[in-house]
Amino acid sequence: MPEEKPRPSRKSQWLKNIGLTCLFVGFALEMGAIAMNKWLLLKAGLFIFLMGVPLLILGAVLGRRPN
């Protein structure tokens, strides 16, 4: 009987989902800011986008280690 892979923890799934959401929302804000020529919105979008990267990496790392 093949051995089952352990399920990733809820915390790692949550971090990955929040990280992906930050990436998508930040990218959308950046595109909207460029279209409207709003520099403050561009900075906010860049901040949210860059905040999503470590969350996504942390979620992936926590998901790979054994519980």
PyMOL Python script that loads the backbone (N, CA, C, O; Angstrom):
from pymol import cmd

cmd.read_pdbstr("""\
ATOM      1  N   MET A   1       0.838  -1.178   0.000  1.00  0.00           N
ATOM      2  CA  MET A   1       0.000   0.000   0.000  1.00  0.00           C
ATOM      3  C   MET A   1       0.891   1.252   0.000  1.00  0.00           C
ATOM      4  O   MET A   1       1.762   1.388   0.859  1.00  0.00           O
ATOM      5  N   PRO A   2       0.680   2.158  -0.950  1.00  0.00           N
ATOM      6  CA  PRO A   2       1.539   3.354  -0.981  1.00  0.00           C
ATOM      7  C   PRO A   2       1.298   4.243   0.229  1.00  0.00           C
ATOM      8  O   PRO A   2       0.190   4.361   0.751  1.00  0.00           O
ATOM      9  N   GLU A   3       2.370   4.846   0.634  1.00  0.00           N
ATOM     10  CA  GLU A   3       2.302   5.726   1.804  1.00  0.00           C
ATOM     11  C   GLU A   3       1.697   7.072   1.403  1.00  0.00           C
ATOM     12  O   GLU A   3       2.080   7.652   0.387  1.00  0.00           O
ATOM     13  N   GLU A   4       0.758   7.562   2.200  1.00  0.00           N
ATOM     14  CA  GLU A   4       0.114   8.835   1.894  1.00  0.00           C
ATOM     15  C   GLU A   4       1.015   9.997   2.270  1.00  0.00           C
ATOM     16  O   GLU A   4       1.740   9.949   3.264  1.00  0.00           O
ATOM     17  N   LYS A   5       0.956  11.045   1.454  1.00  0.00           N
ATOM     18  CA  LYS A   5       1.706  12.254   1.773  1.00  0.00           C
ATOM     19  C   LYS A   5       0.985  12.986   2.896  1.00  0.00           C
ATOM     20  O   LYS A   5      -0.245  13.009   2.931  1.00  0.00           O
ATOM     21  N   PRO A   6       1.739  13.583   3.813  1.00  0.00           N
ATOM     22  CA  PRO A   6       1.070  14.354   4.871  1.00  0.00           C
ATOM     23  C   PRO A   6       0.444  15.621   4.290  1.00  0.00           C
ATOM     24  O   PRO A   6       1.017  16.260   3.408  1.00  0.00           O
ATOM     25  N   ARG A   7      -0.728  15.971   4.791  1.00  0.00           N
ATOM     26  CA  ARG A   7      -1.401  17.186   4.332  1.00  0.00           C
ATOM     27  C   ARG A   7      -0.699  18.413   4.893  1.00  0.00           C
ATOM     28  O   ARG A   7      -0.266  18.411   6.045  1.00  0.00           O
ATOM     29  N   PRO A   8      -0.585  19.460   4.083  1.00  0.00           N
ATOM     30  CA  PRO A   8      -0.005  20.696   4.622  1.00  0.00           C
ATOM     31  C   PRO A   8      -0.909  21.276   5.704  1.00  0.00           C
ATOM     32  O   PRO A   8      -2.127  21.097   5.683  1.00  0.00           O
ATOM     33  N   SER A   9      -0.298  21.961   6.631  1.00  0.00           N
ATOM     34  CA  SER A   9      -1.074  22.523   7.736  1.00  0.00           C
ATOM     35  C   SER A   9      -1.971  23.655   7.239  1.00  0.00           C
ATOM     36  O   SER A   9      -1.761  24.221   6.167  1.00  0.00           O
ATOM     37  N   ARG A  10      -2.972  23.963   8.053  1.00  0.00           N
ATOM     38  CA  ARG A  10      -3.883  25.056   7.692  1.00  0.00           C
ATOM     39  C   ARG A  10      -3.151  26.389   7.663  1.00  0.00           C
ATOM     40  O   ARG A  10      -3.467  27.266   6.858  1.00  0.00           O
ATOM     41  N   LYS A  11      -2.172  26.533   8.547  1.00  0.00           N
ATOM     42  CA  LYS A  11      -1.429  27.794   8.596  1.00  0.00           C
ATOM     43  C   LYS A  11      -0.679  28.026   7.286  1.00  0.00           C
ATOM     44  O   LYS A  11      -0.668  29.142   6.766  1.00  0.00           O
ATOM     45  N   SER A  12      -0.056  26.983   6.756  1.00  0.00           N
ATOM     46  CA  SER A  12       0.687  27.156   5.510  1.00  0.00           C
ATOM     47  C   SER A  12      -0.263  27.432   4.348  1.00  0.00           C
ATOM     48  O   SER A  12       0.049  28.246   3.478  1.00  0.00           O
ATOM     49  N   GLN A  13      -1.418  26.766   4.323  1.00  0.00           N
ATOM     50  CA  GLN A  13      -2.400  27.040   3.273  1.00  0.00           C
ATOM     51  C   GLN A  13      -2.911  28.475   3.376  1.00  0.00           C
ATOM     52  O   GLN A  13      -3.077  29.158   2.365  1.00  0.00           O
ATOM     53  N   TRP A  14      -3.158  28.925   4.605  1.00  0.00           N
ATOM     54  CA  TRP A  14      -3.645  30.282   4.833  1.00  0.00           C
ATOM     55  C   TRP A  14      -2.615  31.307   4.365  1.00  0.00           C
ATOM     56  O   TRP A  14      -2.961  32.290   3.709  1.00  0.00           O
ATOM     57  N   LEU A  15      -1.344  31.071   4.706  1.00  0.00           N
ATOM     58  CA  LEU A  15      -0.291  32.005   4.299  1.00  0.00           C
ATOM     59  C   LEU A  15      -0.157  32.057   2.780  1.00  0.00           C
ATOM     60  O   LEU A  15       0.007  33.133   2.207  1.00  0.00           O
ATOM     61  N   LYS A  16      -0.228  30.903   2.133  1.00  0.00           N
ATOM     62  CA  LYS A  16      -0.134  30.879   0.675  1.00  0.00           C
ATOM     63  C   LYS A  16      -1.316  31.603   0.037  1.00  0.00           C
ATOM     64  O   LYS A  16      -1.140  32.348  -0.928  1.00  0.00           O
ATOM     65  N   ASN A  17      -2.510  31.390   0.567  1.00  0.00           N
ATOM     66  CA  ASN A  17      -3.688  32.059   0.006  1.00  0.00           C
ATOM     67  C   ASN A  17      -3.614  33.572   0.189  1.00  0.00           C
ATOM     68  O   ASN A  17      -3.929  34.325  -0.732  1.00  0.00           O
ATOM     69  N   ILE A  18      -3.199  34.019   1.372  1.00  0.00           N
ATOM     70  CA  ILE A  18      -3.065  35.459   1.608  1.00  0.00           C
ATOM     71  C   ILE A  18      -1.958  36.038   0.721  1.00  0.00           C
ATOM     72  O   ILE A  18      -2.107  37.133   0.178  1.00  0.00           O
ATOM     73  N   GLY A  19      -0.853  35.308   0.573  1.00  0.00           N
ATOM     74  CA  GLY A  19       0.234  35.766  -0.286  1.00  0.00           C
ATOM     75  C   GLY A  19      -0.194  35.919  -1.736  1.00  0.00           C
ATOM     76  O   GLY A  19       0.135  36.914  -2.382  1.00  0.00           O
ATOM     77  N   LEU A  20      -0.930  34.932  -2.251  1.00  0.00           N
ATOM     78  CA  LEU A  20      -1.419  35.026  -3.627  1.00  0.00           C
ATOM     79  C   LEU A  20      -2.408  36.176  -3.790  1.00  0.00           C
ATOM     80  O   LEU A  20      -2.392  36.881  -4.799  1.00  0.00           O
ATOM     81  N   THR A  21      -3.259  36.357  -2.798  1.00  0.00           N
ATOM     82  CA  THR A  21      -4.217  37.461  -2.854  1.00  0.00           C
ATOM     83  C   THR A  21      -3.489  38.802  -2.881  1.00  0.00           C
ATOM     84  O   THR A  21      -3.857  39.697  -3.642  1.00  0.00           O
ATOM     85  N   CYS A  22      -2.457  38.937  -2.050  1.00  0.00           N
ATOM     86  CA  CYS A  22      -1.674  40.184  -2.042  1.00  0.00           C
ATOM     87  C   CYS A  22      -0.998  40.413  -3.389  1.00  0.00           C
ATOM     88  O   CYS A  22      -0.941  41.544  -3.870  1.00  0.00           O
ATOM     89  N   LEU A  23      -0.485  39.349  -3.999  1.00  0.00           N
ATOM     90  CA  LEU A  23       0.152  39.502  -5.306  1.00  0.00           C
ATOM     91  C   LEU A  23      -0.844  39.993  -6.349  1.00  0.00           C
ATOM     92  O   LEU A  23      -0.555  40.927  -7.097  1.00  0.00           O
ATOM     93  N   PHE A  24      -2.006  39.370  -6.400  1.00  0.00           N
ATOM     94  CA  PHE A  24      -3.000  39.756  -7.401  1.00  0.00           C
ATOM     95  C   PHE A  24      -3.545  41.160  -7.156  1.00  0.00           C
ATOM     96  O   PHE A  24      -3.672  41.953  -8.090  1.00  0.00           O
ATOM     97  N   VAL A  25      -3.865  41.464  -5.907  1.00  0.00           N
ATOM     98  CA  VAL A  25      -4.419  42.786  -5.590  1.00  0.00           C
ATOM     99  C   VAL A  25      -3.375  43.872  -5.829  1.00  0.00           C
ATOM    100  O   VAL A  25      -3.686  44.920  -6.395  1.00  0.00           O
ATOM    101  N   GLY A  26      -2.143  43.625  -5.401  1.00  0.00           N
ATOM    102  CA  GLY A  26      -1.080  44.603  -5.611  1.00  0.00           C
ATOM    103  C   GLY A  26      -0.819  44.862  -7.083  1.00  0.00           C
ATOM    104  O   GLY A  26      -0.623  46.004  -7.496  1.00  0.00           O
ATOM    105  N   PHE A  27      -0.817  43.788  -7.877  1.00  0.00           N
ATOM    106  CA  PHE A  27      -0.597  43.943  -9.316  1.00  0.00           C
ATOM    107  C   PHE A  27      -1.737  44.726  -9.955  1.00  0.00           C
ATOM    108  O   PHE A  27      -1.507  45.587 -10.804  1.00  0.00           O
ATOM    109  N   ALA A  28      -2.969  44.426  -9.544  1.00  0.00           N
ATOM    110  CA  ALA A  28      -4.123  45.149 -10.091  1.00  0.00           C
ATOM    111  C   ALA A  28      -4.070  46.631  -9.718  1.00  0.00           C
ATOM    112  O   ALA A  28      -4.380  47.491 -10.542  1.00  0.00           O
ATOM    113  N   LEU A  29      -3.678  46.928  -8.477  1.00  0.00           N
ATOM    114  CA  LEU A  29      -3.547  48.331  -8.066  1.00  0.00           C
ATOM    115  C   LEU A  29      -2.470  49.045  -8.872  1.00  0.00           C
ATOM    116  O   LEU A  29      -2.639  50.204  -9.252  1.00  0.00           O
ATOM    117  N   GLU A  30      -1.370  48.359  -9.131  1.00  0.00           N
ATOM    118  CA  GLU A  30      -0.300  48.967  -9.920  1.00  0.00           C
ATOM    119  C   GLU A  30      -0.773  49.274 -11.337  1.00  0.00           C
ATOM    120  O   GLU A  30      -0.498  50.351 -11.867  1.00  0.00           O
ATOM    121  N   MET A  31      -1.478  48.337 -11.944  1.00  0.00           N
ATOM    122  CA  MET A  31      -1.964  48.567 -13.311  1.00  0.00           C
ATOM    123  C   MET A  31      -2.976  49.717 -13.348  1.00  0.00           C
ATOM    124  O   MET A  31      -2.956  50.538 -14.265  1.00  0.00           O
ATOM    125  N   GLY A  32      -3.852  49.770 -12.357  1.00  0.00           N
ATOM    126  CA  GLY A  32      -4.811  50.873 -12.291  1.00  0.00           C
ATOM    127  C   GLY A  32      -4.129  52.206 -12.052  1.00  0.00           C
ATOM    128  O   GLY A  32      -4.527  53.227 -12.613  1.00  0.00           O
ATOM    129  N   ALA A  33      -3.102  52.194 -11.217  1.00  0.00           N
ATOM    130  CA  ALA A  33      -2.382  53.435 -10.925  1.00  0.00           C
ATOM    131  C   ALA A  33      -1.635  53.943 -12.149  1.00  0.00           C
ATOM    132  O   ALA A  33      -1.568  55.149 -12.386  1.00  0.00           O
ATOM    133  N   ILE A  34      -1.079  53.027 -12.922  1.00  0.00           N
ATOM    134  CA  ILE A  34      -0.377  53.443 -14.139  1.00  0.00           C
ATOM    135  C   ILE A  34      -1.369  54.025 -15.141  1.00  0.00           C
ATOM    136  O   ILE A  34      -1.083  55.022 -15.804  1.00  0.00           O
ATOM    137  N   ALA A  35      -2.535  53.394 -15.246  1.00  0.00           N
ATOM    138  CA  ALA A  35      -3.549  53.882 -16.192  1.00  0.00           C
ATOM    139  C   ALA A  35      -4.071  55.259 -15.790  1.00  0.00           C
ATOM    140  O   ALA A  35      -4.367  56.089 -16.650  1.00  0.00           O
ATOM    141  N   MET A  36      -4.184  55.507 -14.466  1.00  0.00           N
ATOM    142  CA  MET A  36      -4.739  56.784 -13.994  1.00  0.00           C
ATOM    143  C   MET A  36      -3.660  57.798 -13.635  1.00  0.00           C
ATOM    144  O   MET A  36      -3.973  58.936 -13.285  1.00  0.00           O
ATOM    145  N   ASN A  37      -2.389  57.395 -13.718  1.00  0.00           N
ATOM    146  CA  ASN A  37      -1.263  58.255 -13.377  1.00  0.00           C
ATOM    147  C   ASN A  37      -1.350  58.750 -11.928  1.00  0.00           C
ATOM    148  O   ASN A  37      -1.197  59.942 -11.661  1.00  0.00           O
ATOM    149  N   LYS A  38      -1.596  57.825 -11.002  1.00  0.00           N
ATOM    150  CA  LYS A  38      -1.687  58.133  -9.567  1.00  0.00           C
ATOM    151  C   LYS A  38      -0.489  57.486  -8.863  1.00  0.00           C
ATOM    152  O   LYS A  38      -0.431  56.264  -8.728  1.00  0.00           O
ATOM    153  N   TRP A  39       0.457  58.304  -8.419  1.00  0.00           N
ATOM    154  CA  TRP A  39       1.682  57.775  -7.841  1.00  0.00           C
ATOM    155  C   TRP A  39       1.473  57.177  -6.457  1.00  0.00           C
ATOM    156  O   TRP A  39       2.137  56.204  -6.099  1.00  0.00           O
ATOM    157  N   LEU A  40       0.565  57.741  -5.680  1.00  0.00           N
ATOM    158  CA  LEU A  40       0.311  57.200  -4.348  1.00  0.00           C
ATOM    159  C   LEU A  40      -0.304  55.804  -4.441  1.00  0.00           C
ATOM    160  O   LEU A  40       0.044  54.913  -3.667  1.00  0.00           O
ATOM    161  N   LEU A  41      -1.203  55.624  -5.377  1.00  0.00           N
ATOM    162  CA  LEU A  41      -1.814  54.310  -5.589  1.00  0.00           C
ATOM    163  C   LEU A  41      -0.781  53.308  -6.091  1.00  0.00           C
ATOM    164  O   LEU A  41      -0.836  52.129  -5.742  1.00  0.00           O
ATOM    165  N   LEU A  42       0.156  53.771  -6.906  1.00  0.00           N
ATOM    166  CA  LEU A  42       1.226  52.897  -7.389  1.00  0.00           C
ATOM    167  C   LEU A  42       2.096  52.425  -6.229  1.00  0.00           C
ATOM    168  O   LEU A  42       2.458  51.250  -6.164  1.00  0.00           O
ATOM    169  N   LYS A  43       2.430  53.325  -5.319  1.00  0.00           N
ATOM    170  CA  LYS A  43       3.243  52.945  -4.159  1.00  0.00           C
ATOM    171  C   LYS A  43       2.505  51.962  -3.265  1.00  0.00           C
ATOM    172  O   LYS A  43       3.106  51.020  -2.749  1.00  0.00           O
ATOM    173  N   ALA A  44       1.199  52.176  -3.077  1.00  0.00           N
ATOM    174  CA  ALA A  44       0.399  51.253  -2.262  1.00  0.00           C
ATOM    175  C   ALA A  44       0.333  49.879  -2.921  1.00  0.00           C
ATOM    176  O   ALA A  44       0.463  48.858  -2.245  1.00  0.00           O
ATOM    177  N   GLY A  45       0.133  49.851  -4.234  1.00  0.00           N
ATOM    178  CA  GLY A  45       0.089  48.579  -4.953  1.00  0.00           C
ATOM    179  C   GLY A  45       1.411  47.847  -4.895  1.00  0.00           C
ATOM    180  O   GLY A  45       1.445  46.626  -4.737  1.00  0.00           O
ATOM    181  N   LEU A  46       2.502  48.587  -5.022  1.00  0.00           N
ATOM    182  CA  LEU A  46       3.825  47.970  -4.941  1.00  0.00           C
ATOM    183  C   LEU A  46       4.081  47.412  -3.550  1.00  0.00           C
ATOM    184  O   LEU A  46       4.650  46.330  -3.408  1.00  0.00           O
ATOM    185  N   PHE A  47       3.664  48.144  -2.523  1.00  0.00           N
ATOM    186  CA  PHE A  47       3.826  47.668  -1.146  1.00  0.00           C
ATOM    187  C   PHE A  47       3.041  46.376  -0.921  1.00  0.00           C
ATOM    188  O   PHE A  47       3.566  45.421  -0.350  1.00  0.00           O
ATOM    189  N   ILE A  48       1.793  46.347  -1.367  1.00  0.00           N
ATOM    190  CA  ILE A  48       0.966  45.150  -1.176  1.00  0.00           C
ATOM    191  C   ILE A  48       1.536  43.981  -1.974  1.00  0.00           C
ATOM    192  O   ILE A  48       1.568  42.851  -1.485  1.00  0.00           O
ATOM    193  N   PHE A  49       1.986  44.247  -3.201  1.00  0.00           N
ATOM    194  CA  PHE A  49       2.578  43.197  -4.026  1.00  0.00           C
ATOM    195  C   PHE A  49       3.820  42.613  -3.358  1.00  0.00           C
ATOM    196  O   PHE A  49       3.974  41.394  -3.275  1.00  0.00           O
ATOM    197  N   LEU A  50       4.700  43.487  -2.884  1.00  0.00           N
ATOM    198  CA  LEU A  50       5.936  43.014  -2.256  1.00  0.00           C
ATOM    199  C   LEU A  50       5.682  42.357  -0.906  1.00  0.00           C
ATOM    200  O   LEU A  50       6.476  41.521  -0.475  1.00  0.00           O
ATOM    201  N   MET A  51       4.606  42.710  -0.237  1.00  0.00           N
ATOM    202  CA  MET A  51       4.248  42.059   1.019  1.00  0.00           C
ATOM    203  C   MET A  51       3.784  40.620   0.767  1.00  0.00           C
ATOM    204  O   MET A  51       3.938  39.757   1.632  1.00  0.00           O
ATOM    205  N   GLY A  52       3.221  40.363  -0.405  1.00  0.00           N
ATOM    206  CA  GLY A  52       2.735  39.026  -0.721  1.00  0.00           C
ATOM    207  C   GLY A  52       3.838  38.024  -0.988  1.00  0.00           C
ATOM    208  O   GLY A  52       3.644  36.828  -0.771  1.00  0.00           O
ATOM    209  N   VAL A  53       4.989  38.479  -1.453  1.00  0.00           N
ATOM    210  CA  VAL A  53       6.079  37.557  -1.799  1.00  0.00           C
ATOM    211  C   VAL A  53       6.583  36.785  -0.579  1.00  0.00           C
ATOM    212  O   VAL A  53       6.638  35.556  -0.641  1.00  0.00           O
ATOM    213  N   PRO A  54       6.956  37.444   0.537  1.00  0.00           N
ATOM    214  CA  PRO A  54       7.425  36.659   1.685  1.00  0.00           C
ATOM    215  C   PRO A  54       6.329  35.784   2.294  1.00  0.00           C
ATOM    216  O   PRO A  54       6.619  34.706   2.813  1.00  0.00           O
ATOM    217  N   LEU A  55       5.074  36.235   2.238  1.00  0.00           N
ATOM    218  CA  LEU A  55       3.981  35.406   2.755  1.00  0.00           C
ATOM    219  C   LEU A  55       3.849  34.128   1.942  1.00  0.00           C
ATOM    220  O   LEU A  55       3.654  33.048   2.499  1.00  0.00           O
ATOM    221  N   LEU A  56       3.954  34.251   0.632  1.00  0.00           N
ATOM    222  CA  LEU A  56       3.855  33.088  -0.238  1.00  0.00           C
ATOM    223  C   LEU A  56       5.026  32.135  -0.009  1.00  0.00           C
ATOM    224  O   LEU A  56       4.829  30.921   0.048  1.00  0.00           O
ATOM    225  N   ILE A  57       6.218  32.660   0.121  1.00  0.00           N
ATOM    226  CA  ILE A  57       7.398  31.819   0.363  1.00  0.00           C
ATOM    227  C   ILE A  57       7.305  31.146   1.719  1.00  0.00           C
ATOM    228  O   ILE A  57       7.603  29.958   1.844  1.00  0.00           O
ATOM    229  N   LEU A  58       6.896  31.889   2.736  1.00  0.00           N
ATOM    230  CA  LEU A  58       6.763  31.310   4.070  1.00  0.00           C
ATOM    231  C   LEU A  58       5.719  30.200   4.085  1.00  0.00           C
ATOM    232  O   LEU A  58       5.936  29.159   4.706  1.00  0.00           O
ATOM    233  N   GLY A  59       4.604  30.405   3.418  1.00  0.00           N
ATOM    234  CA  GLY A  59       3.583  29.367   3.346  1.00  0.00           C
ATOM    235  C   GLY A  59       4.079  28.127   2.635  1.00  0.00           C
ATOM    236  O   GLY A  59       3.756  27.011   3.042  1.00  0.00           O
ATOM    237  N   ALA A  60       4.863  28.301   1.574  1.00  0.00           N
ATOM    238  CA  ALA A  60       5.405  27.155   0.847  1.00  0.00           C
ATOM    239  C   ALA A  60       6.420  26.399   1.697  1.00  0.00           C
ATOM    240  O   ALA A  60       6.444  25.169   1.680  1.00  0.00           O
ATOM    241  N   VAL A  61       7.252  27.116   2.434  1.00  0.00           N
ATOM    242  CA  VAL A  61       8.257  26.464   3.280  1.00  0.00           C
ATOM    243  C   VAL A  61       7.591  25.716   4.429  1.00  0.00           C
ATOM    244  O   VAL A  61       7.967  24.583   4.732  1.00  0.00           O
ATOM    245  N   LEU A  62       6.607  26.340   5.069  1.00  0.00           N
ATOM    246  CA  LEU A  62       5.915  25.675   6.170  1.00  0.00           C
ATOM    247  C   LEU A  62       5.114  24.476   5.684  1.00  0.00           C
ATOM    248  O   LEU A  62       4.926  23.513   6.428  1.00  0.00           O
ATOM    249  N   GLY A  63       4.640  24.522   4.446  1.00  0.00           N
ATOM    250  CA  GLY A  63       3.876  23.410   3.903  1.00  0.00           C
ATOM    251  C   GLY A  63       4.721  22.199   3.580  1.00  0.00           C
ATOM    252  O   GLY A  63       4.195  21.089   3.511  1.00  0.00           O
ATOM    253  N   ARG A  64       6.020  22.379   3.380  1.00  0.00           N
ATOM    254  CA  ARG A  64       6.894  21.260   3.021  1.00  0.00           C
ATOM    255  C   ARG A  64       7.455  20.518   4.227  1.00  0.00           C
ATOM    256  O   ARG A  64       7.821  19.347   4.121  1.00  0.00           O
ATOM    257  N   ARG A  65       7.524  21.174   5.345  1.00  0.00           N
ATOM    258  CA  ARG A  65       8.115  20.504   6.502  1.00  0.00           C
ATOM    259  C   ARG A  65       7.070  19.632   7.204  1.00  0.00           C
ATOM    260  O   ARG A  65       5.874  19.911   7.124  1.00  0.00           O
ATOM    261  N   PRO A  66       7.515  18.591   7.879  1.00  0.00           N
ATOM    262  CA  PRO A  66       6.548  17.710   8.556  1.00  0.00           C
ATOM    263  C   PRO A  66       5.892  18.420   9.733  1.00  0.00           C
ATOM    264  O   PRO A  66       6.508  19.252  10.399  1.00  0.00           O
ATOM    265  N   ASN A  67       4.627  18.075   9.977  1.00  0.00           N
ATOM    266  CA  ASN A  67       3.875  18.712  11.070  1.00  0.00           C
ATOM    267  C   ASN A  67       4.345  18.235  12.413  1.00  0.00           C
ATOM    268  O   ASN A  67       3.821  18.668  13.440  1.00  0.00           O
TER     269      ASN A  67
END
""", "prot")
cmd.dss("prot")
cmd.show_as("cartoon", "prot")
cmd.util.cbc("prot")
cmd.orient("prot")
